[in-house]
Amino acid sequence: MSIPANLATHAIPLWFLVLSLFFPRICIAIAWVEHDMTHYIPSVVGIIPVVVALLIPRLLILFWIYSDQGIGIWFLIHAVALVCAWGGGSSRVYTRRRVTYVD
């Protein structure tokens, strides 16, 4: 059984690519603890990757995918997830049956 070329993974495991769409911080923590992605997460972690992983984990995951596979199907899927996560916020705040517009 052959894997289609557009869904092939290189060094990043498939479980990480799929689950990081929904739980990016948890997947980064699991990969760091398990040392499953030693090429991308070094054993001695500096302050910059930790800050990026805490503040904007999807951007860090996009960087890992780009450096592993380039711009491919997984990169595009995660880029769409990033746009949906960041652009999915609404300008409406619901508080007890009243709609307040926040500018």
C-alpha positions as CSV (number, residue, x, y, z in Angstrom):
1,M,0.0,0.0,0.0
2,S,1.5,3.3,-1.0
3,I,0.8,6.7,0.6
4,P,-0.2,9.4,-1.8
5,A,2.6,11.9,-2.3
6,N,0.5,14.9,-1.1
7,L,-0.3,13.2,2.3
8,A,3.2,11.9,2.9
9,T,5.0,13.0,6.1
10,H,8.7,13.4,6.3
11,A,10.1,13.7,9.8
12,I,7.1,15.0,11.6
13,P,4.8,12.2,12.7
14,L,1.3,12.0,11.4
15,W,-0.3,12.1,14.8
16,F,1.4,15.4,15.4
17,L,0.1,16.9,12.1
18,V,-3.5,15.8,12.7
19,L,-3.8,16.5,16.4
20,S,-2.0,19.9,16.3
21,L,-4.9,21.2,14.1
22,F,-7.1,21.0,17.2
23,F,-4.7,21.0,20.2
24,P,-1.5,22.8,19.2
25,R,-0.1,23.5,22.7
26,I,-0.8,20.0,24.0
27,C,0.8,18.4,20.9
28,I,3.9,20.6,21.3
29,A,4.1,19.6,25.0
30,I,3.7,15.9,24.2
31,A,6.3,16.0,21.5
32,W,8.7,17.8,23.7
33,V,8.2,15.4,26.6
34,E,8.3,12.3,24.4
35,H,11.3,13.6,22.4
36,D,9.5,12.4,19.3
37,M,10.6,15.4,17.3
38,T,14.2,15.8,18.4
39,H,15.1,17.4,15.1
40,Y,12.8,20.3,15.7
41,I,12.6,20.4,19.5
42,P,16.1,20.3,20.9
43,S,16.7,18.8,24.3
44,V,18.0,22.1,25.7
45,V,15.2,24.5,24.8
46,G,16.0,28.2,24.6
47,I,13.7,31.0,25.7
48,I,12.6,32.0,22.2
49,P,10.9,28.7,21.2
50,V,9.3,28.4,24.6
51,V,7.8,31.9,24.3
52,V,6.6,31.3,20.8
53,A,5.1,27.9,21.8
54,L,3.2,29.6,24.6
55,L,2.0,32.7,22.8
56,I,1.6,31.6,19.2
57,P,1.9,27.8,18.9
58,R,0.3,27.6,15.5
59,L,3.0,29.8,14.0
60,L,5.7,27.6,15.5
61,I,4.0,24.5,14.0
62,L,3.8,26.2,10.6
63,F,7.5,26.9,10.8
64,W,8.2,23.3,11.7
65,I,6.1,22.0,8.8
66,Y,7.7,24.5,6.4
67,S,11.2,23.6,7.4
68,D,10.4,19.8,7.1
69,Q,8.1,19.7,4.0
70,G,8.1,23.1,2.4
71,I,4.8,24.5,1.2
72,G,2.7,21.3,0.8
73,I,-0.8,20.1,1.7
74,W,-0.1,19.9,5.4
75,F,1.3,23.5,5.4
76,L,-1.8,24.7,3.7
77,I,-4.2,22.9,6.0
78,H,-2.4,24.3,9.0
79,A,-2.4,27.8,7.4
80,V,-6.1,27.6,7.0
81,A,-6.5,26.5,10.6
82,L,-4.4,29.5,11.7
83,V,-6.5,31.9,9.7
84,C,-9.7,30.4,11.2
85,A,-8.3,30.5,14.7
86,W,-7.2,34.1,14.5
87,G,-10.0,35.4,12.3
88,G,-12.7,33.4,14.1
89,G,-13.0,35.9,16.9
90,S,-16.1,38.0,16.8
91,S,-16.7,41.7,17.6
92,R,-19.8,40.8,19.6
93,V,-19.7,40.1,23.3
94,Y,-22.8,38.3,24.7
95,T,-23.7,39.2,28.3
96,R,-27.0,38.1,29.7
97,R,-29.2,38.5,26.7
98,R,-27.7,41.8,25.7
99,V,-25.4,42.2,22.7
100,T,-22.6,44.7,23.3
101,Y,-20.5,45.7,20.3
102,V,-16.8,46.1,21.1
103,D,-14.7,48.3,18.8
